[in-house]
């Protein structure tokens, strides 16, 4: 188990997906996402294995929840700077999204 202080180190924010393309060099099917995380954080890139349930058209303009302070990692040819959050469900990854529009960069806690 982790304590509350460790949990508080994880920075989770809301962002809007602005661009989606195929991450062609990923080992498993994935999208390359451009995400607007507000003025403080800016535009970040992510690679996400969410192709089973979402088309690029479904994702553009969608707000979702992202972890923004993990060490970047390379997935295929994409430098994934943030990680999109979702549930690992039987039908595929289901994204965590706010039920109402909020400001990009709003913190989740």
N, C-alpha and C positions, 0 to 999 in steps of 0.2 A: 504494500500500500504506500501511497505518497501522502504527504501532509499538505495542509492548505497553502503553506508558503510555496511549496513546489508547484502546486496547481496554479497559483497566481502568476508564476513565471510564463505560463503558456498564454500567448497573446492571440486571441481569436477575434476577428473583425468581419463585418459585412462588406462585400464588394459586389460590383456589377460586372458581369462578363460582357466585354465589348467586342472581342474577336474570337473566332473559333476556326481552327484548321486541324487537319490530321497530323499527328506526330508520326511521320512515316518510318522513323528508325526505332520506334519503341518495340520491345519484344512482344508485348501484348497490345491489342488495339487501344489507342489512346488519342485524346485530343490535346492540342496545344491551345491554351487559353490566354488571352490578355484580359487582365482584371483591373478595374478602376477601384482603388481602395481609399479614395479621398485625397485631400490636399496633403495631409501629414505623411502618408505612405506613398502615394502616387500610383502609377501603373506598374503592375508586376506580371510575370509570366508563370504559368503552371502547366504541368502535364497531368492529365487526369484520365483514368481508365473508367470512363462513364459512357462508353459508346453503346452499351446494350439498351439503355432506356432513353437516351437523349440524342437528338440530331443537332447539328450545328445551329439550325434555324430555331430550335426550341431553346437553346442556351443564350443566344445573343439578346442582351437586355435584361437577363435574369439576375436577380440578386441571390447570392448564396453566402455561406459561411466559410471562412478561410482561416487557417492558422498561418500567421504572418512572421513568426520569429524562429522558425526552424532553420537549420543550416541548409542552404541551397544544395540541390543535388541534380545531376545530369541524368535525364531519362531519354534515351535515344539521343537526338541532337538538340534537345530542349533543356535549357537551364531552368529547372523548376524552383522558383523563388518562394512560392507560397503553396500550401496544400489545401485543396478543397475538402470539405468535410461532408460525409454522408454515411448512411447506414449500410452495412454489408448484408443485404437482404437476399432472400431466395431468388427474386426476380432480377437482381443486379444491384448496383450501388444507387441508392435513393438519396438525392442531395438534401442537405439541411438548408432550409430557406426561411427568411422571415415571413410571417403571415401578412404583414403590412409593409409598404415601402418605408425604408429608413434611409438615413444619410450614409453614403459610402464612407467607410472607415469607422462607423459606430462599433464600439467594443462590445463583445459578448462576455458576460460573466455570470 
